[in-house]
Amino acid sequence: MARADKDAAVAELTEEFQSSSGAVLAEYRGLTTAQISQLRRNLGQNARFRVVKNTLTKIAADRAGLDEQVLDLFQGPSAIAFVKGDVVEAAKGLRDFSKTNQHLVIKGGVIDGKPMSPEQITKMADLESREVLLSKLAGALKAKQGQAAAVFQALPSKTVRLAQALHDKQAES
């Protein structure tokens, strides 16, 4: 690789690290080109899976200000899933693909600037999507508002029933 090409590759990788909400590193040794293409489809539209050169990627990661723990992950053949949107969706895609293809090994990654272990990425993949969590939160808030409205409505209606009962009792006597 010519020096200018290396500089361009490092600049591009640095930009990817800085603009991504997450980057998940994986070892892809033994995967065929067709399997890698299938993995790219599984990751969805918000993630980009790239096979990278470790030396250039270490330089780019260092320039992007990533933690030393992440730099230690660049051993053996490496590929990175750069995620620009929902990190959970990409983590699910990687986890599901690695279940059916043992050749894909998740090494770790960086999510919002914090280093993540493979176990943490797998736990993240077990989470529900952002949209589902937001809809559950909205449903819970709506239910609490309904409960509050019922409590506020109960007090005046009890008062009216009590007044009616007193009126009926006075009318009888």
N, C-alpha and C positions, 0 to 999 in steps of 0.2 A: 504494500500500500504506500502510495506517495505521501510525503509529509503534508501536503495541502489537503489530501483526502482524509488523512487522520485528524487534522485540525477541524475539518468540516464535520466529521463523524462525532468527535468529542463535543463540539458546539451543539450539534443536533441532540445528542443524548442529554447534555446538560439542560437544554431547553425542555426536553421531555420530562426530566426529573422535576424541574421547577414548576412546570405547568400542570403536572398530574396531581390528582388528589391522593393517589396511591400507586405504588409499584411493587409487584410481587415477583420475586425471583424463583426460578425453577430450573431443575436439571432435566434436560430433554434427551439424554443419551439413549439411543435405541428406538426413538420414534421415527416413523417414516414421514415422508413429505405429506402424504395423504392424511396421516393422523394429526400432524401439526395444522393442516388446513381445517380439519374437523374441530380441533381445539379452538382455533381462531373464530369459527362460527359459534361455538358454544359460549364464548366469552361475551358475546353481544356487541352492540354498537358502541358502547362507552369504553371499551378496552382495546388496546393494540398490543399484540404479542410479537415480540421481536427477539430473534436470535442475535446475541451480541458477542463482541470480543471482550474478554475480561479486562485486559490491560486498558483499553480505551474507556471502558465503562467505569473502571475504578477512578480514572482521572476525571471523568464527567461527574461521577457521584461526589467526589471530593470537592470539585468546583461548585456543585449544587449545595454543598454544606451538609451532606448526610453524615449520620453518626458512624463512628468507627466500627460498630457492630455490623452494620450493613456492608462495609467494605470487606469484612472477613468472609462474606458469603460467596464472593466471586472465586470459587474453586471449581475446577472441572467445567464441562460445557454448560454455559448459562444462557438462559432466555429470560426476558422480563416482560411481564404484562403491565403496561402503563395504563392506568385507569383515569379517565377524565370525568366520570360521573359517579354512579353508585358503586362503591367498592364492594359491597356485599354481593351484588350480582356477579361481579367478576370472580370473587372468591368462591362462590357457589359453582361457577363454571369450571374453575380449576380443580376444586375438590371432586366434583362429579366425574370429570375426565380422568383424574388420577385414580379413582376407584376402579375404573374399567381398564386403564392402561398403567400398569405398575412402573413403566419406564419414566413417567412424569413424576418427579419428586419435588415437592414444594420446599424450598430452602428457607424462606422467610421473606421479609419485605419491609416497606416503609408505608405507613398510612398517616397522612397529614403530618409528616415530619417525624413521626415516632417509629422506632424500630419495632417490628413484630416478628415473633417466632412462628414456625410452622403450626404449632398448636393453637396459637392465638388466631391465626388466619383461618384455621379450620373451625374454631369456635365462632368466628365472625360469619363464616359461611352458613352456620346453623341459624343465624338470625333471620327474621323475616325481612322482606324488602322494605325500603323506606316508605313507600306508599301504603303498605299494609300497616306498618307501625303508626303512621300518621292518621290513618282512618280509624284505628283502634283508639287512639288518643281522642280524636274528635267524637267518637261514639261515647267514650267515658265522660267527656265533658258535657255532652248533650244529656246524658242520663242524670248527671248531678244537677244540671239546671232544671230538669223535669222534677226531680225530687224536691228541690228547693221551692219550686212553684207550688207543688202539692202541699208543702208545709205552710207556706204563706197563705194559701187558699183555705186550708183547714181551719185556721183560727177565726176568720170572719164567719165562715159557715157554721162553726160550732156556736158562736155567739148568737147568730140568728136563730138556730134551733133551740138554744136555751131560752131566748126571749120568747119564742113561740110557745114553748112548753109552759113558761110562767104565765103567759097570757091565757092559755087554755085552762090552766089550773085555777086562775082567778075567775074565769068565766063560769066554771063549774060551781064555785062556792058563792 
